[in-house]
Amino acid sequence: MRMVDIIQNKRDGKVLSKAETTWMIDNYAKGEIPDYQMAAWAMAVYFQGMAMTEIADLTMAMVETGHQIDLSTIPGIKVDKHSTGGVGDKVTLILAPLVASFGVPVAKMSGRGLGHTGGTIDKLESIHGYQVERTQEAFVQQVKDIGISVIGQSDDLVKADKLLYALRDVTATVDIIPLIASSIMSKKIAAGSGAILLDVTVGSGAFMKNLDDARILAKTMVDLGNAVGRKTVAVVTDMRQPLGTTIGNRLEIAESMAVLQGGGRSDLRHFIAELAQIMLSLGGVTKSIDEILSHLSNGAALDKFKQMIEAQNGDFDDLLNTPTHETAFSKVVLSPKSGYITDFDALVAGHLAMKSGAGRAVKSDQLDMDAGLRIFKKIGDQVVTGDPLFEIVYNKTDFDAELESQVMLDAIVIADEKIEIKEIVEIIK
Ligand code: URA
C-alpha cells in the first residue's frame, strides 16, 4: 500500500477500506508515514468527511497502537466519564466520588488543561501531596480497595492519537467531528471501562459551538462505543457560561468540596445528580435524584473523595481546613446596571482565568494553582447596579486586571428579561 493512494482516495471522496485505515494508522504510529502525508489525509477528511465504518476502523486502529488497560479483575461494571471540554468544569471531581459512594467503581484517567479549558489532573494537583501518576497495578488495586481512583492519562495509551492530535493542532484539523470522535473514543476504549458517560459541551466555551454539531459528535461517539460493546450514553450540556461559580485549580477544588458537603449552587448540585443518575444506571444501579443528593448532604460522597485523596497521598485535612489560599492581588468587578444576566461568555472567562495564571497558553506554561475567577452572578440571576459580578484573584505582577476585567464585563449581557437555561440540553443513547 502507498500513503499517496490513500490520500488520493480520501481527497476524491471514497470510503477507505479497513485495511487501508489500519495500515495507515499502524505505520504512522511506527514513524513510517511522515507528518506531511498524515496532515494531507486529515485535511482531505475535513473536506470529504468519513463514513461511520471508517470512523470505527480508525478508532480501533488507534486503540491498537498503544497499551490497553485491563480492569477485568475489578468486580462490577466500571463506568468512565469524559467531557469534551469546558470552562470551570469540575464535574469529575464531584461526580466520580458521588458515583463511587453508591458502590459503582470509577477507574478514571483524566487530562491536563490547555488554552481556555482546564484539566482535572491540574486541579487535583493543587491538593498538597496528591499523586496523579500511578502504576497500572496500583491504580487497579486502589479501585478494588476503595472503589475509586482518578489519575493522569498514561503515556503509552493510544500512541497514534498523541501524534495525530499534535499534528492536527498545527494544521487546522482539530475541529473535525469524525477525528474528534475517534480521538476521544480510542482513549476511552483503551482505558478499559465497560460503560462510558460522555459530556458533550456546546456553546462559546466548548469545541462544539452549535447544537447540531454537538448532536452529531455525541451520536457518533455513542455509536462507536456501543459498536465495541461499551455501553455509552452522551449528554449534550450547555457551556455558554462557565460551570459553577469558580474557574481556577484550587478555587474549583474548593467549590467541589463545598458541593460534596451539600453546599454550592443548587443548579450545580442538581446537574451533577442528574449525571450521576445516568452513570449509576450504566453501572446497573437505579437511584432517585433525592437519594443521590442525599449522598452530598450526608457526607458519603465527601468520604469517598477523602479516601481517594488519602490513597493517592494527598493531604485531605489541609484541604478541609484551608480550601483556598489568599493571592497577592484581587479585583472585584461590580455590575454597571440592573437587570438579569443573559450571557456570561465562557470563552472570555476561560481566557481571563488562563491569563491570570490559572491556565496554560502553551503546554510548557507553569500554573498558579491559586489564581482564577470567582463568579457571583450567572445567567438567569437578577442584578442591581453595584452588585459584585465577579472577582479576579491573582499573583502575577504583569497581569492587567483593569483591561481584562473590562473585556470580561463587555462579555456579560444584562437585559430586562430573565432567561432560564438548563445544563443538560439533551440525552443521546
Ligand atoms: N479532545 C480529544 O481528546 N481529542 C480531540 O480531537 C478533541 C478533543
Boltz pocket constraint, residues with backbone or C-beta under 6 A from the ligand:
constraints:
  - pocket:
      binder: B
      contacts: [[A, 84], [A, 165], [A, 174], [A, 179], [A, 180], [A, 181], [A, 183], [A, 184]]
      max_distance: 6.0
